[in-house]
Amino acid sequence: MRLGVLGEALMAAAALASISFFEVLPAPFNSVAVGGGVGMLAATSILERSRRRSNAWGDAGLPTVPKGGKGPRGASMRTIDDARLLKKFDKLFAKFKSHEDSSAKAAALEELKPVVFALSSEIRAWRGDTRLRMFMLMSEIASNFDDKALVSPMVALLVSILSKGGESSLEVAKPMFRERVSAMYANPDFKNERFLPRLMLILDCFEEAIVERMAREAIHQWDEERFKASGEFLGFEELGPMAERDKLKAMLGQEISRAGLDQDNRALDRAVELYHTVR
């Protein structure tokens, strides 16, 4: 066997072994582990080479999904529909990664949004090849995050991934995006980005103090454009236990009372609207 062929075979085996290794690691270490090590290096190297030719690793340099049979530990493989979704994801991801033109990249991201949504159950499970794909998509988004033409579809995709991926996905995303999203939220150039405030809350795990602070900012400080764009999309319906929702409702009730006493109709309307988003 030629040295190059042997090298590729070893790297492929390392990548697959790495994926199997992630399965037995407890969260959040399994999600963090995907960011480094021989498996990640192997997958990245194969990704680059797959641009130039088709091989057994698929269009985006990621493991393809067999249409039948059993996995390493006897687990059932994905349905054919899931396999088709992953194949479509790979093609669109390769399209996004390969284009240099922002409009072409934005078009690929828009096409990716319904595919990522359709993979919600797999993202929620945060396992194996889907987890690797989401990590690589987030990494590529991070490398393009300063391109204003791509902000809207990138933010929407991150919200979709992180809303489904839970703590494991957040462990990966926080170092990539937390500070950059916070700076973007404070920048008036992005005040009309519908899901940006929600992404900030997700990255902060809907921490009570931060949720209440943003609610007050929305009521008293946001201009009409920002409130119209983002007011109903803050994700308060994603708050955890009933106690958390009750606390936020109590705070918003106080804001409603205060606005009524002050005859501040704008604050009153906004506080009432936010109150009704808390389920």
HUFENFEN-V46730 format. One record per helix or strand of 3 or more residues. SS is the DSSP state (@ for helix, = for strand). FROM is the first residue (numbers start at 1). TO is the last residue. If there is no record, write none. Layout:
ss=SS from=FROM to=TO
ss=SS from=FROM to=TO
//
This chain:
ss=@ from=3 to=23
ss=@ from=29 to=33
ss=@ from=38 to=50
ss=@ from=80 to=98
ss=@ from=102 to=118
ss=@ from=120 to=125
ss=@ from=128 to=143
ss=@ from=148 to=186
ss=@ from=188 to=190
ss=@ from=196 to=203
ss=@ from=208 to=220
ss=@ from=224 to=233
ss=@ from=236 to=238
ss=@ from=242 to=262
ss=@ from=265 to=275
//
